[in-house]
Amino acid sequence: MDQGYGSGGWRLRPGRPEDVEAIADLRAVVMRADLERLGRYDEHRVRQRLRDGFSPAHTSVIETPDHALAGCVTLRPDGDALHLEHFLLRPALQGRGLGTAVLRHLLTGADQRSAPVRLEVLRGSPARRLYEREGFVREAEDAVDVFMFREPTSPGTDQTPRPAQTPRPAQTPRPAQTPLTVQTPRTVQTPLTVQTPRTA
């Protein structure tokens, strides 16, 4: 195995501005089936969205001995959290554990920083199962995307999702806190019967 590759046969290198077109092409290939299923595939738009949001400083290129561009992933600051996006793997390398290994590596770094991680995944995408296995839970969804969130875990804790971490309950209203029954003053006891003076 080439020097510099981990035991899993992959490594990450920093993204470069000149990677943008190769990654845009990879995105078009990887996302085509899901976007077509949702009726949203456009070969120009799928590439342009990558170009518009590409951040070399926060992107890592996944390399294997056989592929200089096996995939890529972006992990950028997002307020008090990290945002994971453009996590792409060549179709021939999917289903072999490479995506899981890369994701766990990134999440270990996020845990060391005590940073939660957010992401979006297309509705119906098989990738959602990978994220759920690694502790992500659904926050919300729209007609196209499912928005997911993962709290940081303490070093050494099991990375598998805790049963209690299933999607946050949709803020169910507290059990009938019987509407604030305002204690209205009792209707004036003894109606004001005006004592008219007796006629002489």
C-alpha positions in Angstrom: 0.0 0.0 0.0 1.3 3.5 -0.9 3.0 5.3 2.0 0.7 7.9 3.6 -2.5 5.9 3.3 -4.2 4.7 6.5 -5.0 1.1 7.3 -8.3 1.6 5.4 -6.5 2.5 2.2 -7.5 6.2 2.1 -6.4 9.6 3.1 -7.6 13.2 3.1 -5.8 16.1 1.5 -6.7 19.8 1.7 -8.9 21.0 -1.1 -7.6 23.4 -3.7 -9.3 26.0 -5.9 -8.4 24.0 -9.0 -10.4 21.0 -7.7 -13.7 22.8 -8.3 -14.6 21.5 -11.8 -13.6 17.8 -11.0 -15.7 17.9 -7.9 -18.6 19.6 -9.7 -18.6 16.7 -12.2 -18.4 14.2 -9.4 -21.5 15.8 -7.8 -23.4 15.6 -11.0 -22.7 11.9 -11.2 -23.3 11.0 -7.6 -26.5 13.0 -7.1 -28.2 12.3 -10.5 -30.3 9.3 -9.5 -31.7 11.0 -6.4 -32.3 14.3 -8.1 -34.1 12.6 -11.0 -36.3 10.7 -8.6 -37.3 14.0 -7.1 -37.8 15.6 -10.5 -35.0 18.2 -9.8 -32.1 17.1 -11.9 -30.5 19.8 -14.1 -27.0 19.0 -15.4 -26.0 22.7 -15.3 -27.6 23.6 -12.0 -26.2 20.6 -10.2 -22.7 21.7 -11.1 -23.2 25.4 -10.6 -24.5 24.9 -7.0 -21.2 23.3 -6.2 -19.2 26.1 -7.8 -21.2 28.7 -6.0 -20.7 27.2 -2.6 -17.2 25.7 -3.0 -14.8 26.5 -0.1 -11.4 25.0 -0.7 -10.3 26.0 2.9 -13.0 23.8 4.4 -13.0 21.0 1.8 -11.0 17.7 1.9 -10.4 15.5 -1.1 -10.5 11.8 -0.4 -7.7 9.9 -2.1 -7.2 6.1 -2.5 -4.2 4.3 -4.1 -6.3 4.0 -7.3 -8.1 7.3 -7.3 -6.7 10.8 -6.9 -10.3 12.0 -6.5 -12.2 9.2 -4.8 -14.5 11.7 -3.2 -14.7 14.8 -1.2 -16.3 16.4 1.9 -16.7 19.9 3.2 -16.9 20.7 6.9 -17.3 24.4 7.6 -18.1 26.5 10.6 -21.8 27.3 11.0 -22.4 29.5 14.1 -21.7 27.4 17.1 -21.8 24.2 15.0 -20.1 22.6 12.0 -21.9 22.1 8.7 -21.2 19.0 6.7 -21.9 19.2 3.0 -20.7 18.0 -0.4 -19.9 14.5 1.0 -19.4 12.7 -2.3 -17.9 9.3 -3.2 -17.4 7.7 -6.6 -20.3 5.2 -7.1 -17.8 2.3 -7.5 -16.5 3.0 -4.0 -19.8 3.3 -2.3 -21.0 0.5 0.0 -17.5 -0.6 1.0 -17.2 1.2 4.3 -15.1 4.1 3.0 -17.9 6.7 3.6 -18.4 5.4 7.1 -14.6 5.6 7.8 -14.3 9.1 6.5 -17.4 10.3 8.4 -16.3 8.8 11.7 -12.9 10.5 11.3 -14.6 13.9 10.8 -17.0 13.3 13.7 -14.1 12.4 16.0 -12.6 15.8 15.3 -15.9 17.5 15.9 -16.3 15.7 19.2 -12.8 16.8 20.3 -14.0 20.4 19.6 -17.3 19.7 21.4 -19.0 20.9 18.2 -22.4 19.7 17.0 -22.7 18.9 13.3 -25.6 19.8 10.9 -26.2 18.5 7.4 -28.9 18.1 4.7 -29.6 14.9 2.8 -32.0 14.5 -0.1 -35.3 12.8 0.9 -35.2 9.1 0.2 -31.4 9.0 -0.2 -29.7 5.9 1.2 -27.1 8.2 2.7 -29.6 9.0 5.4 -29.1 5.5 7.0 -25.4 6.2 7.3 -25.9 9.5 9.1 -28.5 7.9 11.4 -26.1 5.1 12.3 -23.5 7.8 13.3 -25.9 9.6 15.7 -27.6 12.2 13.4 -31.3 12.8 14.1 -33.9 14.5 11.9 -34.7 18.1 12.8 -37.0 19.1 10.0 -37.6 18.4 6.3 -39.1 20.1 3.2 -40.1 18.8 -0.2 -36.5 18.1 -1.2 -34.2 17.9 1.9 -34.1 16.3 5.3 -32.2 18.5 7.8 -30.2 16.5 10.4 -28.3 17.3 13.6 -25.8 15.5 15.8 -24.7 16.5 19.3 -21.1 16.0 20.2 -20.3 12.9 22.2 -17.7 12.5 24.9 -14.4 10.8 23.9 -14.7 7.1 24.4 -18.5 6.9 24.2 -20.2 4.7 21.8 -20.8 6.6 18.5 -24.0 4.7 17.7 -27.1 6.8 18.2 -28.7 6.5 21.6 -32.3 5.3 21.5 -33.4 8.5 23.3 -31.9 10.6 20.5 -34.5 9.8 18.0 -35.9 13.0 16.3 -36.7 15.7 18.7 -40.4 15.6 19.6 -42.3 18.2 17.8 -42.6 20.5 20.8 -45.9 19.1 21.9 -47.7 21.6 24.0 -47.6 20.8 27.6 -50.5 18.8 28.8 -53.5 21.0 29.0 -52.3 23.6 31.3 -55.9 24.6 31.5 -55.9 28.1 30.1 -54.9 30.5 32.7 -58.2 30.7 34.5 -58.0 34.3 35.6 -59.5 34.6 39.0 -62.1 37.1 38.1 -63.5 38.8 41.2 -66.7 37.3 42.2 -69.7 39.2 41.0 -70.3 41.7 43.6 -72.1 39.9 46.3 -75.5 41.3 47.1 -76.3 43.4 44.2 -76.0 47.0 45.1 -79.5 47.6 46.5 -79.6 51.3 47.1 -81.3 52.0 50.4 -83.7 54.7 49.3 -84.9 56.7 52.3 -88.4 55.9 53.5 -90.9 58.5 52.7 -91.9 60.5 55.8 
